[in-house]
Amino acid sequence: MYKSTALLMVSLLSLSTTGPLTEECQNIKTMQQFDPIKYFGKTWYVTNTMYTNVKLTSDDVACMKSESKLLSNAIIREVDTTYIPGNHTYLNSESYINVVEFIEGNGKYISEARPIDKDGRPLLKGFYPLQNNIVHTDYDNRSFVYTCIRIPNGKVISIYNVLSRNPESKLIDGKILSILEEFGLKLDDFLQVNNDNCKEGNV
């Protein structure tokens, strides 16, 4: 979800990095006593995003949202949508998460993701594994998430996302600001995502 897998996977080979990439995912603090039933099943919007060593602008991404539901086989299916203002295109992806990943209450999990078209048809046969760490969430309003994806050259790109249930929300609460400070991150380094194109009728 929230990591905008559609943008990652469709644009992966064309991303230009502004610095050296690491070979391993970051060892990120993860939320304990995490409840996936409370977290998934409703829409999350990315309000602020940062890709390590990849400079994003407001022309690159807008409307980053994720909708999820629990399937009958204890699998969570997420559908992500990302709007690319530069070419007026919507990108979509689906990812699958096994609920067993959360059996010990840890917010770290692996999702299997791939791009799809607007009708849900896969654009690739295979899936990309993504490491996700839910660092903090209050379930009803805000969440802070780290995602790591390995790109074809063997390096990894790390993504930090601030999420909200409200697409128009711009206020970042003190808890998330303190986490950013703990990680050595600054909110000014994040792209503020305009989610106007997520409104009903646009997607």
C-alpha positions as CSV (number, residue, x, y, z in Angstrom):
1,M,0.0,0.0,0.0
2,Y,1.1,3.6,0.9
3,K,4.5,2.9,-0.7
4,S,3.1,3.6,-4.1
5,T,4.2,0.3,-5.6
6,A,2.7,1.3,-8.9
7,L,5.1,4.2,-9.3
8,L,8.0,2.1,-8.1
9,M,7.5,-0.8,-10.4
10,V,6.4,0.9,-13.5
11,S,9.1,3.6,-13.2
12,L,11.8,1.5,-11.6
13,L,14.3,1.5,-14.4
14,S,14.0,5.2,-15.2
15,L,14.6,6.5,-11.7
16,S,17.7,8.7,-11.5
17,T,19.5,8.6,-8.1
18,T,21.2,11.6,-6.6
19,G,23.7,9.6,-4.5
20,P,25.0,6.1,-3.7
21,L,22.4,3.5,-2.8
22,T,22.9,0.9,-0.1
23,E,22.7,-2.9,-0.5
24,E,20.5,-3.7,2.5
25,C,17.3,-2.4,3.9
26,Q,17.5,-0.2,6.9
27,N,17.1,-1.7,10.3
28,I,14.0,0.3,11.3
29,K,12.2,0.3,14.6
30,T,8.8,-1.3,14.1
31,M,5.6,-1.0,16.0
32,Q,4.8,-3.9,18.4
33,Q,1.3,-5.1,19.4
34,F,0.2,-4.2,15.9
35,D,-3.4,-5.0,14.9
36,P,-3.8,-5.7,11.2
37,I,-7.6,-5.8,11.4
38,K,-7.7,-2.3,12.6
39,Y,-5.1,-1.0,10.2
40,F,-6.2,-2.6,6.9
41,G,-9.6,-2.5,5.3
42,K,-9.9,1.3,5.0
43,T,-8.2,3.8,2.7
44,W,-4.9,5.4,3.5
45,Y,-3.5,8.4,1.7
46,V,0.2,9.3,1.5
47,T,0.5,13.0,2.5
48,N,4.3,13.2,2.7
49,T,6.9,10.9,1.0
50,M,10.6,10.6,0.7
51,Y,12.7,8.2,-1.5
52,T,16.3,8.0,-0.4
53,N,18.6,9.4,-3.1
54,V,15.7,9.9,-5.5
55,K,14.5,13.5,-5.9
56,L,10.8,13.7,-6.4
57,T,8.8,16.8,-7.4
58,S,5.1,17.6,-7.5
59,D,5.2,16.7,-11.2
60,D,6.2,13.2,-10.4
61,V,3.5,12.0,-8.0
62,A,0.1,13.0,-6.7
63,C,-2.9,11.1,-5.3
64,M,-1.1,8.3,-3.6
65,K,-3.7,6.1,-2.0
66,S,-4.2,2.5,-1.0
67,E,-7.4,0.5,-0.4
68,S,-7.3,-3.0,1.1
69,K,-9.5,-5.8,2.2
70,L,-9.2,-9.1,3.9
71,L,-9.9,-12.1,1.6
72,S,-11.5,-15.3,2.8
73,N,-8.1,-17.2,2.7
74,A,-6.6,-14.9,5.4
75,I,-4.8,-12.9,2.7
76,I,-4.9,-9.1,2.6
77,R,-5.2,-7.6,-0.9
78,E,-4.2,-4.0,-1.4
79,V,-4.8,-1.9,-4.5
80,D,-2.6,1.3,-4.8
81,T,-3.3,4.2,-7.0
82,T,-0.7,6.9,-8.0
83,Y,-1.4,9.9,-10.2
84,I,1.5,11.2,-12.3
85,P,0.7,14.9,-13.1
86,G,3.6,15.2,-15.6
87,N,1.8,13.0,-18.1
88,H,-1.7,12.9,-16.6
89,T,-1.6,9.2,-16.0
90,Y,-2.9,6.9,-13.2
91,L,-0.7,4.0,-12.2
92,N,-2.2,1.0,-10.3
93,S,-0.7,-1.9,-8.4
94,E,-1.9,-4.8,-6.3
95,S,-0.1,-6.4,-3.4
96,Y,-0.8,-9.4,-1.2
97,I,0.0,-9.9,2.5
98,N,-0.4,-13.1,4.5
99,V,-2.1,-12.3,7.9
100,V,0.3,-14.9,9.4
101,E,3.0,-12.3,9.0
102,F,1.5,-10.5,12.0
103,I,1.0,-13.5,14.3
104,E,3.5,-12.1,16.9
105,G,2.1,-8.6,16.7
106,N,5.1,-7.1,14.9
107,G,4.4,-4.4,12.3
108,K,7.2,-5.7,9.9
109,Y,6.0,-7.7,7.0
110,I,6.7,-8.7,3.4
111,S,4.2,-7.9,0.7
112,E,4.2,-9.3,-2.9
113,A,3.3,-6.6,-5.4
114,R,2.9,-6.1,-9.1
115,P,1.5,-3.4,-11.5
116,I,-2.1,-3.8,-12.8
117,D,-4.2,-1.9,-15.3
118,K,-7.3,0.2,-14.3
119,D,-9.5,-2.9,-14.6
120,G,-7.3,-5.0,-12.3
121,R,-5.5,-7.0,-15.0
122,P,-1.8,-7.8,-14.2
123,L,0.8,-6.0,-16.3
124,L,3.5,-8.4,-15.1
125,K,3.2,-12.1,-14.4
126,G,5.6,-12.1,-11.5
127,F,5.6,-10.2,-8.2
128,Y,8.1,-7.9,-6.5
129,P,8.8,-8.5,-2.8
130,L,8.6,-5.4,-0.6
131,Q,9.7,-5.1,3.0
132,N,7.4,-2.9,5.0
133,N,7.8,-1.6,8.6
134,I,4.9,0.1,10.2
135,V,6.8,2.4,12.6
136,H,3.7,4.1,14.2
137,T,0.0,4.3,13.7
138,D,-3.0,5.4,15.7
139,Y,-5.2,3.4,13.2
140,D,-7.8,6.1,12.7
141,N,-5.8,9.1,11.6
142,R,-2.1,8.8,11.0
143,S,0.6,6.3,10.2
144,F,4.4,6.4,9.5
145,V,5.7,3.6,7.3
146,Y,9.1,2.5,5.9
147,T,9.3,0.5,2.7
148,C,12.3,-1.1,1.1
149,I,12.5,-2.4,-2.5
150,R,15.5,-4.1,-4.2
151,I,16.1,-2.7,-7.7
152,P,17.6,-4.7,-10.6
153,N,21.2,-3.7,-9.9
154,G,21.0,-5.3,-6.5
155,K,20.8,-2.0,-4.6
156,V,17.8,-1.0,-2.5
157,I,15.6,2.1,-2.4
158,S,14.2,3.1,0.9
159,I,10.9,5.0,1.1
160,Y,9.5,6.8,4.1
161,N,5.8,7.7,4.0
162,V,3.5,9.7,6.3
163,L,-0.1,8.5,5.8
164,S,-3.5,9.9,6.7
165,R,-7.1,8.6,6.5
166,N,-8.0,12.1,5.3
167,P,-6.7,13.0,1.8
168,E,-6.8,16.8,2.6
169,S,-4.9,16.5,5.9
170,K,-1.7,18.5,6.0
171,L,-1.1,18.8,9.8
172,I,1.6,16.3,11.1
173,D,1.2,15.4,14.7
174,G,4.0,15.6,17.3
175,K,4.4,11.9,17.6
176,I,5.4,11.5,13.9
177,L,7.6,14.6,14.1
178,S,9.5,13.1,17.1
179,I,10.0,9.9,15.1
180,L,11.4,11.8,12.2
181,E,13.8,13.5,14.5
182,E,14.8,10.1,16.1
183,F,15.5,8.8,12.6
184,G,17.6,11.9,11.6
185,L,14.9,13.0,9.1
186,K,13.4,16.4,8.4
187,L,9.9,17.0,7.3
188,D,11.3,19.6,4.8
189,D,13.0,16.7,3.0
190,F,9.7,15.1,2.3
191,L,7.5,15.9,-0.8
192,Q,4.1,17.0,0.3
193,V,1.6,15.0,-1.9
194,N,-1.4,16.8,-3.4
195,N,-4.2,14.3,-3.2
196,D,-6.8,16.5,-5.0
197,N,-6.8,14.0,-7.8
198,C,-7.9,11.2,-5.4
199,K,-11.4,12.8,-5.1
200,E,-14.4,10.7,-6.0
201,G,-14.8,10.5,-9.8
202,N,-11.1,11.1,-10.6
203,V,-10.1,7.5,-9.8
